[in-house]
Amino acid sequence: MREIEEETGLTVQPILQGTAEWNNLTKETRELAFLYTAKVNKQAVSKDLFWVKKSELEAQKLAGTLNELLPIFFGEEQQIYFEV
C-alpha cells in the first residue's frame, strides 16, 4: 500500500476479492495471485493516470488476463480463477 501511495498519491484500503492460479509454461511453475479491490476516494491524479467508469472498463486494453478476472473483482463470479 505504501508503494501505491508513493507512486500515485492515492491512499487505498485493500479488500481481498479472490485468488487466481495458473501454469507458467515458460518457467514450468504454478503461479498464484491474490486479487484485491480497494476503496479509494476519487481525487485528482497525475497526468499519466486516469479514472475509467466501470461500464467502460471492458473496452479498455488491460494487462494479461485481467479482462477475464473482472467478474471476480465486481463480485459477479466465483472467487477463484483457475487456468490449466
Secondary structure as UniProt FT lines:
FT   HELIX           2..8
FT   STRAND          13..24
FT   TURN            25..28
FT   STRAND          29..39
FT   TURN            47..48
FT   HELIX           54..59
FT   TURN            64..65
FT   HELIX           66..73
FT   TURN            74..75
FT   STRAND          80..82
//
